[in-house]
């Protein structure tokens, strides 16, 4: 149970500690971490969902944005948002700053570009900490960074 909480914490937490060397880093000042997947859309999504479940992290939703667009009469390349996290950990950030609730639970975006490349994007946890001025949760943000790196490593090219 404690290991589960820690792993889940990593996801919900964010991360003041930067991702390990060799992993994607947020580009520019927008806080977005983005990398190309080695797999198709369905396999990318399934691999990460499987890893989320194996870590005991709560999976909240899978939102097929391209289907929502199609239902509205709009053409959108494949785009799916995965929403997951650990409420006992994520709510710790919200106790530091209620506005942090805008960034929790964790969201991973999986989308395909016009060339057929599949991309994974998420908000850098260190950026989230800075955005909300959260300085009293460094250990939890570090853990979250490690967990998101682990989950996304299952599909990283």
C-alpha positions as CSV (number, residue, x, y, z in Angstrom):
1,X,0.0,0.0,0.0
2,X,2.8,2.4,0.9
3,X,4.6,1.6,-2.4
4,X,1.4,2.2,-4.2
5,X,0.9,5.6,-2.5
6,X,4.5,6.6,-3.3
7,X,4.2,5.6,-7.0
8,X,0.9,7.4,-7.3
9,X,2.3,10.3,-5.5
10,X,4.9,10.6,-8.1
11,X,2.3,11.1,-10.7
12,X,0.1,13.5,-8.9
13,X,2.9,15.3,-7.3
14,X,4.7,16.9,-10.1
15,X,8.4,17.4,-9.7
16,X,10.9,20.0,-8.6
17,X,13.5,17.4,-9.2
18,X,14.1,17.3,-12.9
19,X,13.5,14.1,-14.9
20,X,16.5,11.8,-15.1
21,X,19.1,12.3,-17.8
22,X,18.0,11.0,-21.2
23,X,14.3,11.8,-20.6
24,X,12.3,14.5,-22.2
25,X,12.5,17.9,-20.7
26,X,10.1,20.8,-20.9
27,X,11.0,23.0,-23.9
28,X,10.9,26.7,-23.6
29,X,8.9,28.4,-20.9
30,X,5.5,26.7,-21.5
31,X,6.1,23.7,-19.2
32,X,5.2,21.2,-21.9
33,X,7.2,18.0,-22.0
34,X,6.8,16.3,-25.4
35,X,8.3,13.3,-27.2
36,X,7.7,10.9,-30.0
37,X,6.2,7.5,-29.2
38,X,7.7,4.4,-30.7
39,X,4.2,2.9,-31.1
40,X,0.9,3.5,-32.7
41,X,-1.8,5.5,-31.0
42,X,-3.7,2.5,-29.6
43,X,-0.5,0.7,-28.4
44,X,0.9,3.9,-26.9
45,X,-2.3,4.4,-24.9
46,X,-2.6,0.8,-23.8
47,X,1.1,0.5,-22.8
48,X,0.8,3.6,-20.6
49,X,-2.6,2.6,-19.1
50,X,-1.2,-0.9,-18.3
51,X,1.8,0.7,-16.5
52,X,-0.5,3.1,-14.6
53,X,-2.6,0.2,-13.4
54,X,0.5,-1.9,-12.5
55,X,1.7,1.0,-10.3
56,X,-1.7,1.0,-8.5
57,X,-2.4,4.6,-9.7
58,X,-6.1,5.5,-10.0
59,X,-7.2,5.9,-13.7
60,X,-9.9,8.5,-14.0
61,X,-10.7,8.8,-17.7
62,X,-9.7,8.4,-21.3
63,X,-11.1,11.2,-23.4
64,X,-11.1,10.7,-27.2
65,X,-10.8,14.3,-28.4
66,X,-11.0,13.4,-32.1
67,X,-14.3,11.6,-31.5
68,X,-15.6,14.7,-29.6
69,X,-14.5,16.8,-32.5
70,X,-16.2,14.4,-35.0
71,X,-19.4,14.6,-33.0
72,X,-19.3,18.4,-33.4
73,X,-18.6,18.1,-37.2
74,X,-15.0,19.0,-36.9
75,X,-12.1,17.0,-38.3
76,X,-9.3,16.4,-35.8
77,X,-6.3,14.0,-36.1
78,X,-6.3,11.3,-33.5
79,X,-6.0,12.9,-30.0
80,X,-6.6,11.2,-26.6
81,X,-6.3,12.6,-23.1
82,X,-5.5,10.2,-20.3
83,X,-6.4,11.4,-16.8
84,X,-5.0,9.7,-13.7
85,X,-3.4,10.2,-10.3
86,X,-3.3,9.6,-6.6
87,X,-5.8,11.7,-4.7
88,X,-4.0,11.4,-1.3
89,X,-0.9,12.9,-3.0
90,X,-2.5,15.3,-5.5
91,X,-4.6,16.9,-2.9
92,X,-1.4,17.8,-0.9
93,X,-0.5,20.2,-3.7
94,X,-4.0,21.7,-3.6
95,X,-3.5,22.3,0.2
96,X,-0.4,24.3,-0.7
97,X,-2.3,26.4,-3.2
98,X,-6.0,25.8,-4.1
99,X,-5.3,27.0,-7.7
100,X,-3.0,23.9,-8.1
101,X,-6.3,22.0,-8.6
102,X,-6.1,23.3,-12.2
103,X,-3.2,20.9,-12.7
104,X,-4.4,17.8,-10.8
105,X,-5.1,15.1,-11.6
106,X,-2.3,14.3,-14.0
107,X,-3.0,14.5,-17.7
108,X,-1.1,12.9,-20.6
109,X,-2.0,13.8,-24.1
110,X,-1.4,11.3,-26.9
111,X,-1.9,12.6,-30.4
112,X,-0.9,11.9,-34.0
113,X,0.4,14.5,-36.4
114,X,-0.3,14.8,-40.1
115,X,2.8,12.6,-40.9
116,X,1.5,9.8,-38.8
117,X,3.9,10.3,-35.9
118,X,2.5,9.7,-32.4
119,X,3.4,12.2,-29.7
120,X,3.0,12.2,-25.9
121,X,2.8,15.4,-24.0
122,X,2.3,16.4,-20.4
123,X,3.0,19.4,-18.1
124,X,6.4,19.4,-16.4
125,X,5.9,19.0,-12.7
126,X,8.7,21.5,-11.8
127,X,6.9,24.0,-14.0
128,X,3.7,23.3,-12.1
129,X,5.4,23.8,-8.8
130,X,6.8,27.2,-10.0
131,X,3.5,28.2,-11.5
132,X,1.8,27.8,-8.1
133,X,4.7,28.8,-5.9
134,X,4.7,25.5,-4.1
135,X,7.9,25.1,-2.3
136,X,6.9,22.8,0.6
137,X,6.4,19.7,-1.5
138,X,9.8,19.1,-3.1
139,X,10.0,15.4,-2.2
140,X,6.5,14.8,-3.6
141,X,7.2,16.7,-6.8
142,X,10.4,14.7,-7.2
143,X,8.6,11.5,-6.8
144,X,5.9,12.5,-9.3
145,X,8.6,13.3,-11.9
146,X,10.1,9.9,-11.4
147,X,6.7,8.2,-11.8
148,X,5.7,10.1,-15.0
149,X,9.2,9.3,-16.4
150,X,8.6,5.7,-15.7
151,X,5.2,5.6,-17.2
152,X,6.2,7.4,-20.4
153,X,9.4,5.3,-20.8
154,X,7.2,2.4,-21.8
155,X,6.5,4.2,-25.1
156,X,9.5,6.6,-25.6
157,X,11.3,6.3,-28.9
